[in-house]
Amino acid sequence: MSRGHDISRSDVPTQKGMLGLRAKMLVYFGLLFILTIAALKWVEFYGIPFTSFRGEYRIWQSEEFKQLGLVADLKKERLKRWIKERRDDASVVAGNRMVGAYVARLCAIIQENIERGAGDEELWAVVQNERSYQPLKQFLNLVKTAYGVYDNIQIANAATGVILV
C-alpha cells in the first residue's frame, strides 16, 4: 500500500473530552434558559430596583410594617388610657376631704419634729403613733384592694419627698 494520499481515520488525532457542536449548543441554550428563569423569579420575588415594580418580598415587608404600626398605635393608646386611669385614681384619693385633713395634720406634726431635730427613726415612730395615721393607712389599703392593680400606695410630701403613709 502506498502511503501517499490515503488517509485513514486512525491517523486523524481525536480530542477526548471535547463536545460536539450539537452538545455545546444544548449546554449553552440550557444554561441561558436556566439563567433567564432564575432572573425572572428573582425579579418576581425582589422586584426591579429603582422602579415602582415591587416584588413579593417588598410587598410582604410593607404589609408587615403596617401591621407593626397598628400594633404600636394600639399599645400607645392603651398606655395613654392606663396613665389617665392612674391619674384619675390619684385625683380621687387626693380629692377626698378626710385624706386632705389627715395629711395636713401629719405634715404639721412632721414639720414640728423636723424643726425639733428628730431623726428618721424617731420621726417614723411619731407618725405611726399619730391617731390620723391609722385611718389613712386603712383608707389606702381599701383603695389598693378595691382597684386591684396596685402593689403599694404611698402618700408623700411633694416639697420634701418625705413619705407620710
HELIX and SHEET records of a PDB file:
HELIX    1   1 ARG A    9  ASP A   11  5                                   3    
HELIX    2   2 LEU A   21  TYR A   46  1                                  26    
HELIX    3   3 GLU A   56  GLY A   95  1                                  40    
HELIX    4   4 ARG A   97  ARG A  116  1                                  20    
HELIX    5   5 ASP A  120  ASN A  129  1                                  10    
HELIX    6   6 TYR A  133  TYR A  147  1                                  15    
END                                                                             
